[in-house]
Amino acid sequence: MSHDLLEFAKTGTICELDLFGNETSYYELSDNFDMPSDAARIQLVKDLVSEGHSDSITISHDLHTKHRLVSYEFLIIERLFYL
């Protein structure tokens, strides 16, 4: 997936990564997609930065639901800022 994302970034498109903290391999909206882990998402961000695409990255996180507002969730957000 990293190679495809890097090729996509070369087109000048903004690459958005979402769902940090959602550690599940099953994506309920599609049986044909394996959900990446936080570690895999962070590696994608590192790959984009190392290839000079830091200005093409958008990171989002869904904090709109109560179960995502527990204290350990903020550790995931903190990890993103210390790549």
C-alpha positions in Angstrom: 0.0 0.0 0.0 2.9 2.4 0.7 4.1 2.3 -2.9 0.6 3.1 -4.2 0.2 6.0 -1.8 3.5 7.4 -2.7 2.6 7.3 -6.4 -0.7 8.9 -5.6 1.1 11.7 -3.6 3.4 12.4 -6.6 0.3 13.6 -8.5 0.0 16.5 -6.0 -3.1 15.2 -4.3 -3.7 15.6 -0.6 -3.4 12.2 1.2 -5.8 11.9 4.1 -5.4 9.3 6.8 -8.2 8.6 9.3 -9.5 6.3 11.9 -6.4 6.3 14.2 -7.3 4.4 17.3 -9.6 2.1 15.5 -7.6 -1.1 15.9 -9.6 -3.6 14.0 -8.7 -5.5 10.9 -12.3 -5.9 9.7 -13.8 -2.9 7.9 -17.6 -3.3 8.3 -18.4 -1.3 5.1 -16.5 -3.6 2.8 -15.5 -7.3 3.0 -12.7 -6.6 0.4 -10.7 -4.2 2.6 -8.3 -5.0 5.4 -8.2 -2.1 7.9 -4.6 -0.9 8.6 -3.4 -0.7 12.2 -2.2 2.5 13.8 1.4 1.3 13.3 0.8 0.8 9.5 -0.9 4.3 9.3 2.0 5.9 11.1 4.5 4.1 8.7 2.6 5.5 5.8 2.9 9.0 7.2 6.7 8.5 7.8 7.0 7.2 4.2 5.3 10.3 2.8 7.4 12.6 4.9 10.7 10.9 3.9 9.7 11.2 0.2 9.1 14.9 0.5 5.3 14.9 0.7 4.8 16.4 4.2 2.8 19.2 2.7 0.4 16.7 1.1 -0.7 14.9 4.4 -4.0 15.4 6.2 -4.5 13.5 9.4 -8.0 13.2 10.9 -9.5 11.4 13.9 -13.1 10.8 14.8 -13.5 12.1 18.4 -17.2 12.6 18.0 -18.3 9.5 19.9 -18.0 9.1 23.7 -16.2 5.8 23.6 -13.3 7.5 21.7 -12.9 10.1 24.4 -11.2 7.8 27.0 -7.8 9.0 28.3 -5.7 6.4 26.5 -7.0 7.6 23.2 -5.0 10.8 23.5 -1.8 8.7 23.5 -2.6 7.8 19.9 -2.9 11.4 18.9 0.3 12.2 20.8 2.2 9.5 18.8 1.3 11.3 15.6 3.1 14.4 16.7 6.3 12.6 17.5 7.0 10.8 14.2 
